[in-house]
Amino acid sequence: MNEIRNVTVVGAGTMGSQIALQTALSGRYQVTLVDAVAGQLERARAQNRKLVDRAVEKGRLTKERAGDALDCINESGDLEAAAVKADLVIEAVIEDFETKKDVFTALGRATGRDAILASNSSTIAISRLADLTGNPARCCNMHFFHPVTVMQLCEVVKGPKTSDATVKAATDFVRSIDRTPVVLNKEIWGFIVNRILFAASEEAMHLLEGAARLQRPRHLLRGDEGPPPAGRGRRCARGAAQAGRGGRSRPQDGQGLLRIREVSTGAK
């Protein structure tokens, strides 16, 4: 498998633009951000400029590093042209299967045989998309969390046909951009964080339905869960994300990866 040098991010929304920015901030890669929607690349550029300007103001970035990161993000409205030289493509378009299907079909035509194709989706498993590329061994999920420039965790999910080499390259990439990979060796619904989040949300609803009388139920929560997936309240996922940062109780392999071999779904 080739060394990753060129990274293409498909979809210049909030997640895609920040994945591109975090990759660029590492100083290791040339990045291309792709979006065919009129005006979206301009909005992404402006948002990334605000993020780095704020980081400079707070002393987390130097002006030079911020400028270099923005300069190495190229923009394109042509997916196939942008993907031709990519060593890694991260799809971050809307959570719509038909849209993602079109993207992965195009990537199968345009990319080289060794290019890794990853989806940022947490609801559409890579097994539903991988065969469209003609080379499912190089496909996986790489689920980052919002905001990408703050949240450390990235769930790397191995599909039934994903090769070990693809998983290793994906986790090495995540570490190289200063994020923490969590590897799932089997697809499960919701992956890790959303699976926990949805279960906790369901139990909270049961409480509100009559199991308990709470005037301010959020006071029961520690408040250390951090930003959630889009559309949720502000306190949902940091605790799970911080499981990837440090903490003595984490089951780790020799490379510092939290690995989930298999989680039972309860199905027989």
TORKOLNU-117607 format. One record per residue: residue number from 1; residue in one letter; x, y, z of N, C-alpha, C, O in turn. Coordinates in steps of 0.02 Angstrom, whole numbers. Each point is the difference from the previous one (the first is absolute). Layout:
NUM A X Y Z X Y Z X Y Z X Y Z .
...
This chain:
1 M 42 -59 0 -42 59 0 44 62 0 49 4 37 .
2 N -66 45 -79 41 59 -7 -2 44 63 -48 -1 38 .
3 E 102 39 -29 1 50 54 -53 53 -15 -8 22 -57 .
4 I -26 0 110 -51 51 -9 32 69 -2 33 21 47 .
5 R -42 13 -103 25 68 -7 -54 48 -20 -2 57 23 .
6 N -43 -80 -67 -53 43 -25 -67 -24 28 -18 -58 -8 .
7 V -18 102 41 -64 -16 32 -55 41 -32 5 61 -4 .
8 T -57 -94 -18 -59 34 -28 -58 -9 48 -16 -56 20 .
9 V -17 111 -3 -60 -2 43 -59 21 -43 0 53 -30 .
10 V -50 -96 27 -59 12 -42 -57 25 43 -24 -35 45 .
11 G 2 96 -59 -52 32 40 29 55 42 39 -13 46 .
12 A -58 76 -61 29 57 34 -47 30 52 0 60 12 .
13 G -41 -103 18 -42 23 55 41 6 63 62 3 -3 .
14 T -95 1 60 35 10 63 51 -55 13 57 15 18 .
15 M -77 -78 -25 46 -55 14 56 -3 -51 59 -4 18 .
16 G -77 5 -82 51 -7 -52 52 56 3 59 -13 -6 .
17 S -82 75 15 47 56 2 47 -6 59 59 17 -5 .
18 Q -85 -40 62 44 -6 59 46 -60 -4 56 2 26 .
19 I -78 -56 -58 46 -56 -12 58 23 -44 58 -16 13 .
20 A -74 55 -65 52 27 -44 47 45 39 61 -4 -8 .
21 L -89 46 51 42 47 39 45 -38 49 59 15 5 .
22 Q -87 -63 31 41 -38 48 56 -37 -36 56 -5 25 .
23 T -71 -22 -84 51 -34 -39 55 50 -22 59 -16 4 .
24 A -80 74 -26 48 51 -22 43 25 58 59 14 -9 .
25 L -88 -9 68 37 25 58 57 -46 20 47 21 33 .
26 S -52 -84 -53 54 -47 17 64 17 -37 55 -19 21 .
27 G -62 54 -77 59 18 -40 30 -58 -39 55 6 -26 .
28 R -91 -62 22 27 -60 -32 -29 -14 -69 28 -40 -38 .
29 Y -84 71 21 -37 -20 -59 -20 59 -43 -8 56 24 .
30 Q -1 -71 -88 -33 47 -45 -73 -20 -1 -17 -58 -10 .
31 V -27 107 19 -71 -14 9 -41 32 -55 13 57 -20 .
32 T -62 -94 -5 -48 27 -48 -70 -8 29 -21 -56 17 .
33 L -15 111 -12 -69 0 25 -46 6 -60 6 46 -40 .
34 V -54 -93 34 -42 -4 -60 -73 12 18 -26 -28 48 .
35 D -7 71 -87 -72 9 7 -26 31 -64 29 48 -26 .
36 A -85 -75 1 -29 25 -62 -55 51 11 -26 29 -48 .
37 V 7 -18 111 -54 47 15 27 71 -4 51 16 31 .
38 A -85 26 -69 23 69 -10 7 36 67 -47 0 41 .
39 G 104 31 -30 11 40 60 24 -38 61 22 30 49 .
40 Q -26 -98 -51 18 -37 60 74 2 16 19 5 58 .
41 L 23 -7 -108 72 3 12 19 68 29 44 4 43 .
42 E -76 49 -66 14 67 27 -21 4 73 36 28 41 .
43 R -94 -57 -25 -22 0 70 48 -41 44 15 19 56 .
44 A 8 -75 -82 47 -42 37 65 37 13 28 -3 54 .
45 R -4 38 -105 62 37 7 -7 54 54 45 10 40 .
46 A -101 25 -41 -11 53 49 -5 -28 70 26 29 48 .
47 Q -60 -86 -40 -6 -31 66 67 -24 26 16 10 59 .
48 N 24 -40 -102 66 -22 21 45 59 19 40 -5 46 .
49 R -48 60 -83 38 61 17 -18 24 70 44 20 39 .
50 K -108 -21 -22 -22 20 67 29 -45 54 21 23 53 .
51 L -20 -88 -68 26 -48 50 74 11 14 21 0 57 .
52 V 19 10 -110 71 9 12 15 69 29 46 7 41 .
53 D -84 43 -61 9 67 29 -13 -1 75 36 31 39 .
54 R -88 -67 -18 -16 -6 71 56 -37 36 18 18 56 .
55 A 8 -70 -88 55 -38 32 62 43 7 36 -7 50 .
56 V -23 49 -99 58 46 5 -10 49 57 46 13 38 .
57 E -107 14 -33 -15 48 53 10 -30 69 23 34 46 .
58 K -39 -97 -39 5 -34 64 69 -30 12 12 -31 52 .
59 G 33 39 -100 68 -24 9 10 -74 -14 53 -27 16 .
60 R -103 -6 -46 7 -71 -14 35 -13 -67 26 -55 -11 .
61 L -25 105 -32 33 -5 -65 41 63 -12 -18 54 23 .
62 T 72 -61 -61 35 59 -24 -32 23 -65 -33 -40 -34 .
63 K 43 103 17 -27 25 -63 29 -38 -59 -34 -13 -50 .
64 E 98 -5 55 33 -35 -54 -31 -69 -11 -14 -20 -57 .
65 R 4 -16 111 -29 -67 -6 -72 3 -26 -20 -40 -41 .
66 A -18 88 65 -68 8 -23 -2 16 -74 -40 -29 -37 .
67 G 83 75 15 2 17 -71 22 -58 -43 -28 -11 -54 .
68 D 77 -26 77 24 -58 -38 -56 -52 -8 -8 -30 -53 .
69 A -30 19 106 -54 -50 -3 -53 20 -51 -22 -41 -40 .
70 L 2 103 42 -51 23 -47 26 -2 -72 -37 -16 -46 .
71 D 101 31 38 29 1 -68 3 -69 -31 -1 -6 -62 .
72 C 6 -47 103 8 -66 -30 -67 -36 -11 -1 -58 -18 .
73 I -55 93 30 -66 -27 -16 -21 25 -69 -18 59 -9 .
74 N 22 -103 -40 -24 17 -67 -76 -12 -4 -27 -37 41 .
75 E -5 68 -89 -72 -6 -8 -17 -24 -70 33 19 -48 .
76 S -86 -60 43 -21 -25 -65 -74 -14 0 -29 -21 51 .
77 G -2 32 -108 -70 -19 -9 -8 -64 -40 -56 -21 -14 .
78 D 112 -9 -5 1 -60 -42 26 -59 40 61 -6 11 .
79 L -105 -38 11 19 -55 43 51 -46 -32 52 -14 29 .
80 E -66 -9 -89 44 -50 -31 69 29 -15 50 -34 8 .
81 A -48 97 -30 65 31 -13 40 8 64 61 -10 -1 .
82 A -94 26 56 35 10 63 23 -66 30 48 -1 39 .
83 A -82 -54 -56 15 -64 31 54 -40 -36 26 -49 27 .
84 V -8 70 -87 47 -39 -41 66 -13 36 25 -56 -3 .
85 K 3 106 36 65 -7 32 -5 -11 75 50 1 35 .
86 A -110 -11 -10 -9 -8 72 25 -67 25 -11 -52 -31 .
87 D 46 54 88 19 -61 35 -52 -19 53 -5 -59 19 .
88 L -32 108 3 -54 -10 47 -57 46 -17 10 60 -10 .
89 V -71 -87 6 -60 41 -11 -46 -10 60 -15 -56 19 .
90 I -6 111 11 -48 -3 56 -65 33 -24 -2 60 -14 .
91 E -50 -100 10 -66 25 -20 -36 27 60 -6 -34 51 .
92 A -18 97 -56 -36 32 54 -60 38 -26 -13 57 20 .
93 V -24 -88 -67 -59 32 -28 -60 -13 46 8 -32 53 .
94 I -67 55 -71 -59 -7 42 -16 -74 11 20 -43 -39 .
95 E -55 30 94 -16 -69 19 -59 -26 -42 -55 -11 25 .
96 D 69 1 -89 -50 -25 -47 33 -54 -41 51 11 -33 .
97 F -80 -71 34 33 -57 -31 10 10 -75 54 -16 -26 .
98 E -104 43 -9 7 8 -72 56 48 -18 36 -10 -48 .
99 T -28 63 88 54 48 -11 68 -34 11 45 8 -40 .
100 K -39 -45 94 63 -34 15 13 -55 -53 58 -12 -18 .
101 K -110 -20 -5 7 -51 -52 31 30 -63 45 -30 -29 .
102 D -69 88 9 27 34 -59 73 18 10 41 -6 -45 .
103 V -24 29 107 69 19 14 47 -60 -4 52 4 -32 .
104 F -71 -59 63 45 -59 0 4 -33 -69 52 -28 -17 .
105 T -105 32 -21 3 -25 -69 50 41 -41 40 -28 -37 .
106 A -42 94 45 47 43 -36 71 -11 24 47 0 -40 .
107 L -38 -10 105 67 -13 27 29 -65 -26 60 -6 -12 .
108 G -103 -44 3 23 -63 -28 28 9 -70 47 -35 -19 .
109 R -76 81 -19 25 13 -68 63 41 0 45 -11 -41 .
110 A -39 58 88 51 52 -6 64 -16 38 55 19 -23 .
111 T -59 -52 79 59 -8 43 43 -58 -21 -22 -46 -35 .
112 G 85 48 58 45 -55 -12 -18 -61 42 -39 6 48 .
113 R 67 -63 -65 -19 -62 34 21 -1 73 -29 -37 40 .
114 D 80 76 -21 24 -1 68 -30 55 43 12 2 61 .
115 A -51 42 -89 -29 55 38 -50 -26 52 -41 -43 -16 .
116 I 44 70 76 -47 -18 53 -62 44 -7 5 60 -8 .
117 L -63 -92 11 -63 37 -6 -39 -8 65 -18 -56 20 .
118 A 6 111 14 -31 -2 66 -63 43 0 -4 51 -34 .
119 S -44 -72 74 -61 39 11 0 25 71 14 -37 47 .
120 N -32 101 -39 -6 29 67 -67 -17 33 -12 20 56 .
121 S -30 -57 -91 -67 -15 26 3 -43 62 43 -44 7 .
122 S -90 57 39 -8 -43 59 -65 -40 -5 -15 -39 45 .
123 T -23 49 -99 -64 -36 -7 -2 -46 -60 -42 -44 -4 .
124 I 87 55 -44 3 -42 -60 66 -38 2 54 29 -11 .
125 A -58 -94 23 61 -41 6 34 -6 -67 -32 2 -53 .
126 I 98 -10 55 39 -3 -62 -18 -61 -42 11 1 -61 .
127 S -38 -53 91 -19 -59 -38 -54 15 -52 -8 -37 -48 .
128 R -30 90 58 -53 19 -48 28 39 -59 -34 9 -51 .
129 L 96 14 56 29 43 -51 62 -30 -34 16 16 -57 .
130 A 18 -60 93 66 -22 -22 0 -35 -68 45 11 -41 .
131 D -94 -54 29 -2 -37 -63 -8 44 -61 16 -20 -56 .
132 L -42 80 66 -10 47 -56 67 23 -29 2 23 -57 .
133 T 51 -30 95 66 24 -22 37 -51 -41 49 17 -35 .
134 G -70 -80 37 36 -53 -34 59 -27 39 33 -47 -22 .
135 N -19 77 80 57 -22 41 -17 12 73 28 45 31 .
136 P -74 -84 -3 -25 13 68 53 -8 55 -10 24 55 .
137 A 65 -57 -70 52 -9 50 30 66 23 27 4 55 .
138 R -31 46 -97 31 65 17 -49 49 32 17 59 8 .
139 C -77 -82 11 -52 45 25 -13 -11 75 4 -56 24 .
140 C -18 111 11 -17 -4 71 -39 61 20 -5 48 -38 .
141 N -23 -49 98 -29 61 30 54 34 41 38 -33 36 .
142 M -36 99 -40 42 41 44 -45 55 27 -10 52 -32 .
143 H -18 -64 91 -51 45 27 31 49 49 16 -18 57 .
144 F -8 81 -80 24 54 43 -59 30 38 -58 -12 -17 .
145 F 74 52 68 -52 31 40 5 76 -4 54 28 -8 .
146 H -111 4 13 -3 73 -6 7 32 69 -30 -22 49 .
147 P 71 76 -45 43 28 -52 65 -39 -7 32 -17 49 .
148 V -13 3 -110 58 -43 -14 64 30 28 45 -36 20 .
149 T -40 103 -19 60 32 24 5 0 76 50 22 28 .
150 V -102 -48 6 1 -4 73 -4 -72 24 38 -21 43 .
151 M -84 -18 -71 -13 -67 23 55 -48 -24 17 -1 -60 .
152 Q 10 -38 106 57 -42 -16 -19 -65 -35 40 -26 -40 .
153 L -98 0 53 -17 -68 -21 -15 -6 -74 -30 45 -30 .
154 C 51 -101 1 -21 -19 -68 -11 -75 0 46 -39 15 .
155 E -107 17 -30 -17 -71 -3 19 -27 -69 -27 21 -51 .
156 V 73 -68 49 20 -34 -62 -33 -69 0 14 -42 43 .
157 V -58 32 -91 -42 -60 0 18 -45 -60 -1 21 -57 .
158 K 16 -83 73 18 -49 -51 -62 -34 -26 -39 -29 38 .
159 G 28 33 -103 -54 -36 -31 18 -73 -10 57 -19 12 .
160 P -105 -22 -34 14 -72 -9 53 -15 -52 30 -54 1 .
161 K -17 100 -47 50 -11 -52 60 47 6 44 -1 -42 .
162 T -43 42 94 56 47 9 63 -37 19 -1 -44 43 .
163 S 56 62 -75 64 -34 15 31 28 63 -14 57 20 .
164 D 56 -97 11 37 22 59 46 59 -17 10 45 40 .
165 A 17 -47 -101 45 54 -22 -37 67 -4 28 52 16 .
166 T -91 -55 -37 -41 61 -3 -12 28 69 6 60 12 .
167 V -23 -104 35 -13 22 69 63 31 30 -3 52 33 .
168 K 60 -84 -45 63 27 27 16 68 -30 19 46 36 .
169 A -28 -40 -102 14 65 -32 -47 54 26 21 57 10 .
170 A -84 -75 0 -49 49 25 16 22 70 -3 60 16 .
171 T 21 -107 28 16 18 69 65 40 3 6 47 40 .
172 D 43 -65 -81 62 39 -2 -14 72 -22 29 47 26 .
173 F -74 -40 -75 -17 67 -23 -34 40 55 18 59 11 .
174 V -65 -89 25 -36 35 54 50 25 52 -4 57 22 .
175 R 51 -100 -2 50 21 48 44 57 -28 20 45 37 .
176 S -6 -48 -101 44 50 -30 -30 70 -2 37 49 -5 .
177 I -103 -44 10 -32 66 2 -22 17 71 -43 43 11 .
178 D 74 -76 38 -10 15 71 -70 -16 24 -27 36 42 .
179 R -3 -89 -69 -63 -26 26 13 -71 27 52 -29 -14 .
180 T -100 3 51 8 -66 32 -45 -51 -34 -61 8 2 .
181 P 90 -60 -33 -42 -50 -33 -28 -52 48 34 -22 46 .
182 V -96 4 -57 -32 -56 35 -22 -49 -53 -40 16 -43 .
183 V 66 -77 45 -10 -49 -53 -56 -48 19 2 -31 54 .
184 L -52 25 -97 -51 -52 7 13 -52 -54 -1 15 -59 .
185 N 14 -76 80 16 -53 -47 -62 -34 -28 5 -49 -37 .
186 K -63 73 56 -63 -26 -26 -50 57 -3 -4 40 47 .
187 E -35 -36 -101 -52 51 -5 -55 -14 51 -25 -55 5 .
188 I 7 106 33 -58 -3 44 -40 64 -8 28 52 -17 .
189 W -92 -57 28 -43 58 -9 19 55 49 6 -11 60 .
190 G 5 72 -87 16 57 42 73 6 19 20 48 32 .
191 F 22 -98 -52 69 -3 20 4 2 77 -36 -38 33 .
192 I 79 79 -4 6 1 73 -38 58 31 -47 -11 39 .
193 V 66 71 -57 -26 60 35 -75 7 -11 -37 10 48 .
194 N 14 -14 -110 -71 8 -13 -41 -58 30 -57 10 22 .
195 R 86 -69 -20 -35 -57 31 -12 14 74 -55 -13 27 .
196 I 106 39 7 -7 18 70 -48 58 9 -42 1 44 .
197 L 50 49 -88 -42 60 4 -74 -17 -7 -41 24 39 .
198 F 24 -64 -89 -70 -17 -13 -30 -40 58 -57 9 20 .
199 A 98 -55 8 -24 -39 56 -12 45 61 -51 -8 35 .
200 A 96 55 -23 -9 45 57 -60 46 -11 -37 14 46 .
201 S 28 8 -108 -57 43 -16 -66 -36 10 -48 29 25 .
202 E 46 -93 -44 -61 -40 9 -17 -8 74 -58 5 20 .
203 E 109 -18 20 -12 -7 72 -23 66 30 -42 0 45 .
204 A 70 56 -69 -22 65 26 -73 12 -16 -36 29 41 .
205 M 14 -49 -100 -70 8 -19 -45 -42 45 -54 21 19 .
206 H 77 -82 -1 -39 -42 45 -9 34 68 -54 -3 30 .
207 L 107 36 -8 -5 36 64 -52 56 -4 -41 8 45 .
208 L 43 29 -100 -46 56 -8 -72 -23 -11 -47 37 12 .
209 E 39 -100 -34 -67 -26 -12 -34 -22 65 -58 -20 -2 .
210 G 93 23 58 -35 -16 62 40 -39 51 -23 -10 57 .
211 A 82 -14 -76 39 -39 48 30 44 54 18 -24 54 .
212 A -11 89 -68 28 45 49 -26 70 -12 -17 18 -57 .
213 R 13 22 110 -20 70 -6 61 43 9 30 3 53 .
214 L -11 30 -107 60 41 1 -16 69 -27 -26 6 -55 .
215 Q 40 45 95 -12 68 -25 54 20 -50 -14 32 -50 .
216 R 76 -51 65 55 18 -45 43 -62 -9 53 -6 31 .
217 P -74 -41 -74 34 -65 -6 72 5 -22 40 -45 14 .
218 R -22 98 -49 69 5 -24 49 9 57 60 -10 -9 .
219 H -85 29 68 45 7 56 27 -68 23 49 -3 38 .
220 L -81 -51 -61 26 -66 17 61 -19 -41 37 -45 18 .
221 L -27 81 -73 55 -16 -44 62 38 21 -4 55 28 .
222 R 61 -84 -41 62 31 21 19 60 -43 36 45 23 .
223 G -61 -43 -84 16 57 -43 68 -6 -33 27 50 -24 .
224 D 3 -110 24 66 -8 -30 -3 -43 -63 48 -34 -17 .
225 E -105 37 -17 -7 -43 -58 18 36 -65 15 -32 -50 .
226 G -17 99 51 24 38 -58 -49 4 -57 -56 -23 6 .
227 P 78 53 -61 -45 10 -57 -25 -65 -29 39 -48 -8 .
228 P -103 44 -10 -31 -60 -26 -3 1 -75 22 48 -31 .
229 P -50 -100 0 -15 3 -71 -50 56 -14 -35 22 45 .
230 A 32 1 -107 -43 55 -19 -72 -15 19 -24 -56 -8 .
231 G -10 108 33 -71 -8 16 -13 -19 72 -58 -4 20 .
232 R 111 -7 19 -9 -19 71 18 59 44 24 52 -23 .
233 G -36 -60 89 20 52 47 75 3 6 35 -41 -29 .
234 R -11 88 67 72 12 2 38 -51 40 60 -10 -10 .
235 R -94 -24 56 36 -46 43 -20 -71 -15 -52 -23 24 .
236 C 92 -12 -64 -19 -68 -17 58 -48 -5 -7 -57 21 .
237 A 64 78 -50 48 -51 -20 70 8 24 43 -41 -16 .
238 R -26 94 56 70 10 17 28 -56 42 58 -19 -8 .
239 G -98 -8 54 25 -55 42 25 -57 -42 53 -28 14 .
240 A -93 8 -65 22 -54 -44 60 21 -40 45 -40 -12 .
241 A -44 103 -10 57 24 -39 63 1 42 54 -18 -23 .
242 Q -61 38 87 58 4 42 28 -69 18 56 -5 24 .
243 A -95 -47 -36 26 -67 10 58 -13 -46 42 -44 13 .
244 G -39 82 -68 55 -9 -46 60 43 16 52 -6 -34 .
245 R -56 51 86 54 46 12 50 -24 53 60 10 -9 .
246 G -82 -39 59 42 -18 56 -41 -41 47 -52 -26 -22 .
247 G 69 17 81 -43 -39 45 29 -69 8 16 -34 -48 .
248 R -10 13 110 38 -61 13 -39 -64 -14 29 -53 -5 .
249 S -94 59 0 -39 -61 -6 -12 -22 -71 -34 -50 -12 .
250 R 61 87 -37 -14 -18 -70 36 -64 -20 59 -7 13 .
251 P -95 -41 -44 34 -57 -29 36 22 -63 -31 25 -47 .
252 Q 97 -32 45 38 24 -56 45 -55 -27 19 -47 35 .
253 D -1 55 -99 51 -43 -27 67 36 7 3 54 30 .
254 G 48 -83 -57 66 29 8 10 66 -34 48 35 14 .
255 Q -94 -15 -60 7 63 -35 -43 54 29 -7 54 -30 .
256 G -23 -65 88 -41 50 31 -69 7 -31 -31 53 6 .
257 L 7 -105 -38 -66 2 -31 -51 -34 44 12 -55 26 .
258 L -69 87 -18 -57 -33 32 -33 -43 -53 -24 26 -51 .
259 R 21 -91 62 -26 -45 -51 -63 -35 25 -2 -25 56 .
260 I -49 23 -98 -61 -36 15 -4 -60 -47 -12 9 -60 .
261 R 22 -68 86 0 -59 -42 -71 -16 -25 -10 -12 -60 .
262 E -38 13 105 -67 -18 -19 -47 21 56 16 -8 59 .
263 V -73 35 -78 -51 18 49 -63 -37 -19 -23 7 -57 .
264 S -5 -46 102 -60 -38 -15 -60 47 -8 -9 46 40 .
265 T -30 -58 -91 -60 38 -11 -60 -32 33 -55 28 0 .
266 G 64 -87 28 -54 -36 32 -40 -42 -48 -45 -37 21 .
267 A 61 42 -86 -38 -40 -50 24 -71 1 59 -14 10 .
268 K -106 -31 -20 17 -71 -3 1 -24 -72 13 -58 -13 .
